[in-house]
Amino acid sequence: MGDTTPKLPKRVGQTAHVEGQLIKYGDAYQFIGIAVTFEKDPK
């Protein structure tokens, strides 16, 4: 994720819901995240 991206906490066994925008960047895409929440996976 690069040096400019903050480190996210580890949430082993949980699902991450990420909100943001997917932007065309040359021939590829770049995701700009604005929020992340974690949900414990039901077993």
C-alpha positions in Angstrom: 0.0 0.0 0.0 3.0 2.3 0.0 4.7 4.7 2.4 1.9 7.4 2.3 -0.8 5.0 3.4 -1.5 4.8 7.2 -1.2 1.3 8.7 -4.6 -0.4 9.4 -5.1 -2.4 12.6 -5.1 -6.2 12.1 -8.5 -7.7 12.4 -8.0 -11.4 11.9 -11.3 -13.2 11.4 -13.2 -10.1 10.6 -14.6 -8.7 7.4 -13.5 -5.2 6.3 -16.0 -2.9 4.6 -14.2 -0.2 2.7 -15.8 3.0 1.3 -14.1 5.0 -1.4 -13.8 5.8 -5.1 -12.3 3.8 -7.9 -10.6 6.2 -10.4 -9.1 5.4 -13.8 -5.4 6.0 -13.7 -3.8 5.5 -17.1 -4.4 1.9 -18.2 -5.2 0.8 -14.6 -7.4 1.9 -11.7 -6.6 3.5 -8.3 -8.8 3.1 -5.2 -9.1 6.1 -2.9 -10.4 4.9 0.4 -12.2 7.2 2.8 -13.5 4.9 5.4 -13.1 1.4 6.8 -15.1 -0.6 9.3 -14.7 -4.1 10.6 -17.3 -6.7 11.2 -16.7 -9.9 13.1 -17.5 -12.9 10.8 -20.3 -15.1 12.1 -19.4 -18.7 12.6 
